Amino acid sequence: MMAQIGQKAPNLGVSKWVQGMPTNIDQEKDKIVVVEVFQVNCPGCFLYGIPEAINIYNKYKDQGVRVLGIATAFEDFDKNTVENLELLAKTGEVIGETKKALTQYGKIVDGNKLPYKIPFPLGMDNLVKESGAPSQEKMLAFIKSQIPEFDDQPETYRKEILARVEQYFKSKEYSAETFDKYALRGTPSAIVVDRKGILRDVSFGQMGHLEPLVQQLLNE
């Protein structure tokens, strides 16, 4: 089931919760759910995305807002692992490009640790080793989540898009369930679900829009 704005939000695909109690969207009834999707090897996630999610958590955790963190992987599969996520959760240690960037910006302590603690539950996206060509059904579901009017487009355009998407899937060593289900375009990304379990927003790399949206949903 592919996620669609305005429809019931599908559950996150999680292989393991490394921090906090295991949960999912259907278990957070009557709560506004903000899911921060990041990669362990993603400087922007730790400079911008996660601090914004922590701010939402600190301000609204007692007002019925639940913040969850999902570590995914669509590249650097040797670094974006559950082991490095567990290291992060237990010790605050960061690796790779994240460590390099945070060091450069003076936002690292003890040589390789975050200057802040991530206070909300952290889970690892469900990664599945890819084999063979992607199915037509899978490619079409992905395309239509991005281009709803795809079927109405000229045949030459449809063939070109299908070829591009097939190439994209073939280039992926793993597929990540949450990343694919929500048709995310990169990290940091945020998923916002209202109290009724309806998907209200999916954003990539944006800053500053989450808090006004949470306030709006609290007032509904």
N, C-alpha and C positions, 0 to 999 in steps of 0.2 A: 504493500500500500504506500503510494507516494503522498507526501504531505501537500496540502493545498490550503492557502490562506482562506479563512472563513469556514473551514471544515474541521471535524474532530481531529485533533493532533494525534498522529500515531505514536506509539511508545518508542523510546530511544532504544537503539541496539547497544547493549552494554555487555562486554565479556567479563568484566570484573569491576566491582567497586573497591577502590583502594583506600578511600577515606569516607567516613560517615556511614550511616545505615543504608543498605540497598533500597532503592526506590525506583519509581518510574512515573511518567505523566499520569497514568490512570490511578495511581495511588495517592496523588496529591489533590484530592477532591476539594473543591471550594477554595483552592489557593491559586494565586497568580504564579505561574512558573516561568522563570527566566533561565534559559540554558546557555551558558557560555561555552562555545565550542572552540578549542584551541589545539595547537600542536606543541609538544614539549620543545621541539626545535623550531621555535617561531618567535623571534625577538619582539615583533609588534604585539603579540598576544600578551607578553609580560610587561611591556611598556605601557600599553593602552587598554587592551580588552579585559584582562583579568582585574587590574585596578578598578576599572569602571564597574565590573560585576561585584567586587568587594564593597564598593561604595553603595550599590543598590542593596546588597545584603545587610550592611550595617544600618542603613537608614530605614529599611522597610521590613526587616525580618519579623518584627512584632506586629505587623499590620496585615499578615496573611500573604506575604510574598515569599516564595521559595526560590532560592538560587542553586543551580546545579552546574557542575563543571564536567564537560566531556572532552577527554583528550582523544583526538582522531589522528589519522595519518593518510595523506594523499601523495606524499613524497618523503624522501629521507627515511625509508622504512627501517633502516638500521639504527636510527636515533629516536624516532617517534614510537617508542615501545612501552609496553606495560611496566617493564623493569625500571625504565627511566622515570615513568610517572610515579611509581612507588617510591623511588629515591627522592623525588621532589616532595611528595606528600609527607614522608617520614623525616626528612632532614632539611628540606628547603633547597637542596642542591640543584643547580641548573647545568645544562650541558650545551655543547656545540655553539651554534650561532647565537642562541639566547645568552649564554654566558659571555660571549665575546661582546655583544651589543650592550648588555647591562654593565659590563666592566667599562666600556667606552663612555657610557653616560654617567658613570659614578654611582650606579644603582645596584651595587653588589656588596655583600658583607662577608667577612671571613674567606675571601678569595673566590668562592663559587656558590654563595647562597643568596637567596632572595632577601631583600630588606623587609619583607612583609610575610605574614602567614596567610595562606588561603584558608578561609574559615568554613567553606561550604563543602558538601559531598563532592568527591571526585571519582569519576568512572572512566574506564577505557572503552572506546568504541569497539564494536565487534568487527574485527578484521578477518576477511576470508581470502585465502590464497586464490588468485585468479588462474583459470586454466581454460584454454580454448577461446573461441570467438564468442563475444557477447550475443545473447539472443535478441531477435528483432523486437520482442516484447519489452525487454529491459531497455533497449535503446530508445524506443518510442515513448515509454513512460518517462524517461529522463528528459527527452526533448520537449514533450508536452507540458512538463512542469515549468520549463523555461519559456516555451513558445505555445501558449494555449491554442492559438489559431493555426497551428502547424498544418492540419489536414486541408486547410483552405488555400495553402500556398501553391504556387506553380510546381509542376513535377521536377523541373531542373533544380529548383531551390531545395526541394525536399530531399532529392538524391544527394546534393552537395552536403547538406546538414547531416544526413545519415552517415555519409562517408567520414565526415569530421568526427562525429561522436563515436563511430566504430574505432577510429584511430586512437581517440582519447582513452577508451576502455582498454584497448590492447596495450597501451603504454603503461597501464597501471599494474603494478606487481600484486597489489592487494585491493580488494574493494572494502570500503568501510561502511557498515550498515547505516549508521545515523547520518553520516556525511552524504551518502547516496540517497537515502530516503527523503531527506529534506532538500536535496539538490543544491547543496551548499557550493559556493564558488571559491572558497578559500578560508583562511583563518587570519584573525579572529572573526568568528561569526556569532550571532546571537539569535536565539529562538525564543519567542514570547507566546505563552498560552494563557488564555483568560480563565476566570474561575469556573467556567462551564466546560473547560477542556477544549475550547476552540482555538485553533492556531490563528494568532492575530498579526504576527510579524516575523519575518526572517530577514536578517541583514548581514552584510559582509563589510567589515572594515570601517563601519560608521562609528562616529563618536558623538556623544551628547544627546542622542535621541531616545536612549533607553529610559532614562528617568522620567521625562515628560510622558512617555507612553505608559509606564507603570503607574504614574499619578492618575492618568486618564482612566485606566482600568480599575484603579481603586475607587474612583468616583462613580463608576457605572453601577 
